[in-house]
């Protein structure tokens, strides 16, 4: 009898193929569930409303009680298996739309119209720890007691923290997004049109190196004057941090630029779809903060339908990046350019033919860290405790659009 290639001496050997699926019970799914994951923007989960959200191939119900606290419970009512998100939020309880069974914030059924007393005590929903942080709703879907949510001290500093409306729901696997976090070499080519429109300059591929850190990886580049900059940081297992620049009009009408930080939380919806939530921090206060927010509020229509339509037209060979609407912003152009190369990419697997080179060092290292952690999980060994230290922006993280 042949022994599968991924089992040696009775021990599971983790491969790139194990990174693909995050369904319940898979190694990657079990691993990601050990971290708090975002389910959406806090501002989109309204008081007194319930919503269905799909994450890692699982449906859950998200609702915000009348006291403002967010709750995450199982997706379907235990009575007749209808979606709980169609029901009513009453105080901090959730009532099913079908037959009125009501569940408190612990998941316990507390009311069953027409049923015998004592039946409700036997019924309880699965509940998941949930909280708001940095403008996002997070939940812990893993086994056992939830660890403290990972904090990002630099984003808790005074200033403006915003979660833009430009949310990226894309038809591609999570690792198509994660690989891109370790790939500064793509910028000069993938984003050539954005750079031409915004700066008029053509960039050469950066000469970057990458190293492991206490939080994941960081890429660094040596400039001609000897200065070392860190163009990107990858926080294990699925968060990317880069510099950000923004422009806004002050109260006096002057156009002003500001540099800050940007986090991308890459989250699997299922094995064929993923979503990316962005959190931005800019060190603005008082009048400048108000002016910045006013400018941003004028741009909340992010034209996602147009961006997706043009991106899909490119993939069908009916258009090109260069033919995109000239009124698209730099960030919107980045959306199109990244969509085309990542959605147009085959999903990571052991069968996908790749020839990684020196410029792929960041991708190689991120995959190595993932395989190392999944191997530890498969073997029952302790996992790395990744931490996000303060001061990453003080390490020379420079501005840029992505």
C-alpha positions, -999 to +999 in steps of 0.1 A: +000+000+000+014+034-010+018+060+018+005+094+007+033+120+001+019+142+028+024+115+055+059+105+065+065+080+094+029+084+103+032+122+106+013+147+085+036+168+064+022+202+056+024+215+020+013+246+001-019+228-007-028+228+030-029+266+029-058+267+005-088+255+024-101+272+056-132+251+059-141+239+095-117+211+104-089+219+079-055+228+093-056+263+078-092+267+090-084+256+126-053+279+126-072+311+114-099+304+139-074+308+167-073+346+159-100+372+161-112+379+126-132+408+113-168+403+100-174+438+087-174+475+095-188+485+128-208+513+112-226+488+090-239+468+119-267+490+131-284+489+165-314+467+165-305+448+133-293+413+126-272+402+096-258+370+081-221+369+075-201+342+058-165+336+070-142+306+064-171+287+047-194+292+078-225+313+081-230+333+114-255+358+126-243+392+137-265+416+156-261+447+177-283+450+208-301+482+218-273+489+243-248+490+214-230+458+221-223+435+192-232+397+193-223+368+171-243+336+172-250+306+149-267+312+116-299+292+119-326+287+145-324+253+162-362+250+159-369+248+121-335+259+108-344+292+093-320+321+092-319+340+124-308+372+106-344+376+094-356+380+129-360+408+154-336+423+179-354+430+211-331+447+237-301+423+237-322+393+227-329+379+192-363+366+182-367+342+153-390+354+125-405+319+119-422+309+152-410+336+177-385+316+197-363+341+215-327+339+226-308+360+251-272+373+247-258+340+260-276+321+234-301+306+258-336+302+245-359+321+269-392+321+251-411+296+230-447+307+222-471+278+225-446+253+239-445+237+273-427+254+302-392+239+306-386+232+269-368+265+263-342+256+289-330+227+267-322+249+237-292+271+234-275+288+204-238+285+197-223+319+206-190+335+197-170+362+216-174+395+197-163+431+200-157+463+181-121+474+175-106+500+151-140+505+134-145+467+127-166+440+142-144+411+153-154+376+164-134+347+178-146+314+161-120+291+175-121+264+201-118+270+238-115+303+256-109+333+234-074+350+238-072+388+241-078+405+208-045+416+191-041+453+195-023+477+172-008+504+194+001+528+166-035+529+155-047+538+190-026+570+190-044+604+187-056+610+153-082+599+128-090+562+124-112+553+095-125+522+078-131+533+041-161+522+022-139+506-005-143+470+007-129+443-015-151+412-019-132+393-045-136+359-062-102+345-053-087+324-025-073+341+006-037+332-003-039+351-036-043+381-014-018+371+013+010+363-012+006+398-026+015+412+009+050+398+005+055+410-031+069+445-034+083+436-068+048+437-084+043+474-078+063+488-107+044+466-132+009+459-118+005+495-107+023+511-137-008+529-149-017+542-114+018+556-110+017+572-144-015+590-137-007+601-101+030+609-103+040+607-140+070+586-130+079+550-139+093+531-109+120+505-111+114+472-091+126+478-056+157+460-043+140+446-012+150+420+014+127+404+040+131+391+075+111+373+101+099+394+131+080+390+163+048+399+144+055+381+111+077+396+084+089+430+072+104+440+039+132+465+039+150+484+012+184+502+012+182+536-005+211+551-024+218+575+005+222+545+029+188+550+046+168+518+053+131+519+049+104+493+056+079+495+028+056+468+043+050+447+074+030+414+074+013+405+106+007+368+109-015+352+098-034+375+075-028+413+081-007+436+059+005+471+070+019+498+047+023+535+046-006+557+034-009+592+020-041+613+019-051+647+005-078+669+020-090+705+019-085+726+050-110+751+064-092+779+046-094+760+012-058+749+011-050+714-002-030+695+024-012+661+023-008+639+053+010+605+058-002+578+080-006+540+082-029+515+066-039+479+078-054+453+055-073+425+071-075+397+046-103+373+055-116+341+037-153+341+029-149+306+015-122+288-004-131+306-036-138+341-022-121+365+002-127+400+016-103+427+026-111+454+052-089+484+054-082+505+085-064+538+081-048+561+108-037+596+101-022+618+129-047+646+125-065+665+153-089+694+159-096+715+127-075+693+104-092+662+116-126+677+109-116+690+075-101+656+066-133+637+076-154+663+057-134+657+025-136+619+030-174+620+035-178+636+001-161+605-014-181+577+003-195+565-031-165+544-040-179+533-074-173+496-065-198+484-092-179+503-118-145+491-106-157+455-106-173+458-141-141+473-156-119+446-139-141+418-152-140+433-187-102+433-186-102+396-176-126+389-205-101+407-228-127+433-236-107+463-222-074+472-206-062+489-174-051+519-195-087+524-207-101+528-172-121+559-165-097+588-160-117+601-131-109+570-110-087+579-080-053+563-074-068+540-048-096+529-071-070+522-099-050+501-074-083+482-068-086+474-105-050+465-110-048+442-080-081+426-089-070+417-124-037+400-114-050+382-082-085+372-095-068+362-127-043+340-108-048+303-102-054+295-065-024+282-046-021+244-045+004+217-048-005+213-085+001+250-095+033+253-114+055+281-100+091+292-104+098+315-075+129+337-077+149+361-056+123+388-058+098+364-043+116+361-010+087+377+009+062+352-005+085+323+003+090+335+039+052+341+045+044+306+032+072+291+053+058+307+085+023+295+076+035+259+069+056+260+101+026+270+122+003+245+105+029+218+111+030+226+148-008+225+149-009+191+132+018+178+156+000+192+187+030+215+195+027+251+208+021+279+183+040+311+179+025+340+199+026+368+173+026+404+188+022+438+172+047+462+189+042+499+190+064+521+168+063+503+135+057+536+118+088+549+135+110+523+117+109+542+085+076+531+071+072+555+042+042+569+024+027+554-006-007+546-019-008+509-011 
